[in-house]
Amino acid sequence: MKYETLTVTPLSPHVGAEIGGIDLRRTLTPAQVTDLRSALLQHGVIFFRDQPIDFDAHRALALCFGDLHVHVGGDGTASQKVPGHPEIRRQHFDASSRRVSGEVWHTDQSCAAVPPMGSILHQQVVPPQGGDTLFVSTYAAYDALSPRMRDFLAGLTATHDGAKIFDKSDTVRYPVACHPVIARHPETGRRLIYVNRGQTTRINELPPNESEAVLAFLFDLIEEPDRQLRFQWREHSIAFWDNRCTQHKAIWDYWPNVRSGFRIQIRGTQPPAPA
């Protein structure tokens, strides 16, 4: 694609591109927003380097793409509210952390009736080594299915339960939602697999043993290394991913060092649509 206001450098054949020639501390022009949306739709996740944005700039960037999503479900040590900013989540991990946010392959908040459209993570402090994030394209996973398996999965639905991944607490009620196993992206029209290891608990139309086997196959297919991108953070790097067609996993190999940043999510406009 041709971009008029910025540069786009693909980072892998299936997912991810680095954006240059833009300063996210400044108000974006309509043309810049159009180019960023095009890059996001083409590559699934886009990255920015050396962008020391504050909360106002972070919110302004997200608002260019929709209303802001407020996290549903529990609060715990892996992700914390920011006082006065309900739409911002602090992602801070250090020697005292018992776990980190996103250490299981997932798409954000798939347990919600309408999951967020996208997420923007600004990493302010990074460890001296490690702390990467893996990304995969669920388009590419669907494309890897045989025609007969695509036919079998079409029309099936799956249950997504937030209690599978979030911090456990007797006082918290976690969202539960049903979504199609094979979905269609609302903007690109492409088919994708919409189950994830972190929150999907069963395929509703299959008995438990068959559901478990099919989900295990799909999880492994989605997570195959040949379709992964490994992003190495630097201070004030930003990742903006399309939550509808990608999954990600945080690597916790940096304990007891610190990794700290903030995430804003963009509200989805509709539930995942069956393909």
Secondary structure in CASP SS format (residue, H / E / C, confidence):
PFRMAT SS
TARGET T0000
AUTHOR 0000-0000-0000
METHOD secondary structure of the structure
MODEL  1
M C 1.00
K C 1.00
Y C 1.00
E C 1.00
T C 1.00
L C 1.00
T E 1.00
V E 1.00
T E 1.00
P E 1.00
L C 1.00
S C 1.00
P C 1.00
H C 1.00
V C 1.00
G C 1.00
A E 1.00
E E 1.00
I E 1.00
G E 1.00
G C 1.00
I C 1.00
D C 1.00
L C 1.00
R C 1.00
R C 1.00
T C 1.00
L C 1.00
T C 1.00
P H 1.00
A H 1.00
Q H 1.00
V H 1.00
T H 1.00
D H 1.00
L H 1.00
R H 1.00
S H 1.00
A H 1.00
L H 1.00
L H 1.00
Q H 1.00
H H 1.00
G C 1.00
V E 1.00
I E 1.00
F E 1.00
F E 1.00
R C 1.00
D C 1.00
Q C 1.00
P C 1.00
I C 1.00
D C 1.00
F H 1.00
D H 1.00
A H 1.00
H H 1.00
R H 1.00
A H 1.00
L H 1.00
A H 1.00
L H 1.00
C C 1.00
F C 1.00
G C 1.00
D C 1.00
L E 1.00
H E 1.00
V C 1.00
H C 1.00
V C 1.00
G C 1.00
G C 1.00
D C 1.00
G E 1.00
T C 1.00
A C 1.00
S E 1.00
Q E 1.00
K E 1.00
V E 1.00
P C 1.00
G C 1.00
H E 1.00
P E 1.00
E E 1.00
I E 1.00
R E 1.00
R E 1.00
Q E 1.00
H E 1.00
F E 1.00
D C 1.00
A C 1.00
S C 1.00
S C 1.00
R C 1.00
R C 1.00
V C 1.00
S C 1.00
G C 1.00
E C 1.00
V C 1.00
W C 1.00
H E 1.00
T C 1.00
D C 1.00
Q C 1.00
S C 1.00
C C 1.00
A C 1.00
A C 1.00
V C 1.00
P C 1.00
P C 1.00
M C 1.00
G E 1.00
S E 1.00
I E 1.00
L E 1.00
H E 1.00
Q E 1.00
Q E 1.00
V E 1.00
V C 1.00
P C 1.00
P C 1.00
Q C 1.00
G C 1.00
G C 1.00
D C 1.00
T E 1.00
L E 1.00
F E 1.00
V E 1.00
S E 1.00
T H 1.00
Y H 1.00
A H 1.00
A H 1.00
Y H 1.00
D H 1.00
A C 1.00
L C 1.00
S C 1.00
P H 1.00
R H 1.00
M H 1.00
R H 1.00
D H 1.00
F H 1.00
L H 1.00
A C 1.00
G C 1.00
L C 1.00
T E 1.00
A E 1.00
T E 1.00
H E 1.00
D E 1.00
G H 1.00
A H 1.00
K H 1.00
I C 1.00
F C 1.00
D C 1.00
K C 1.00
S C 1.00
D C 1.00
T C 1.00
V C 1.00
R C 1.00
Y C 1.00
P C 1.00
V E 1.00
A E 1.00
C E 1.00
H E 1.00
P E 1.00
V C 1.00
I E 1.00
A E 1.00
R E 1.00
H C 1.00
P C 1.00
E C 1.00
T C 1.00
G C 1.00
R C 1.00
R E 1.00
L E 1.00
I E 1.00
Y C 1.00
V C 1.00
N C 1.00
R C 1.00
G C 1.00
Q C 1.00
T E 1.00
T E 1.00
R E 1.00
I E 1.00
N C 1.00
E C 1.00
L C 1.00
P C 1.00
P H 1.00
N H 1.00
E H 1.00
S H 1.00
E H 1.00
A H 1.00
V H 1.00
L H 1.00
A H 1.00
F H 1.00
L H 1.00
F H 1.00
D H 1.00
L H 1.00
I H 1.00
E C 1.00
E C 1.00
P H 1.00
D H 1.00
R H 1.00
Q E 1.00
L E 1.00
R E 1.00
F E 1.00
Q C 1.00
W C 1.00
R C 1.00
E C 1.00
H C 1.00
S E 1.00
I E 1.00
A E 1.00
F E 1.00
W E 1.00
D E 1.00
N C 1.00
R C 1.00
C C 1.00
T E 1.00
Q E 1.00
H E 1.00
K E 1.00
A E 1.00
I C 1.00
W C 1.00
D C 1.00
Y C 1.00
W C 1.00
P C 1.00
N C 1.00
V C 1.00
R E 1.00
S E 1.00
G E 1.00
F E 1.00
R E 1.00
I E 1.00
Q E 1.00
I E 1.00
R C 1.00
G C 1.00
T C 1.00
Q C 1.00
P C 1.00
P C 1.00
A E 1.00
P E 1.00
A C 1.00
END
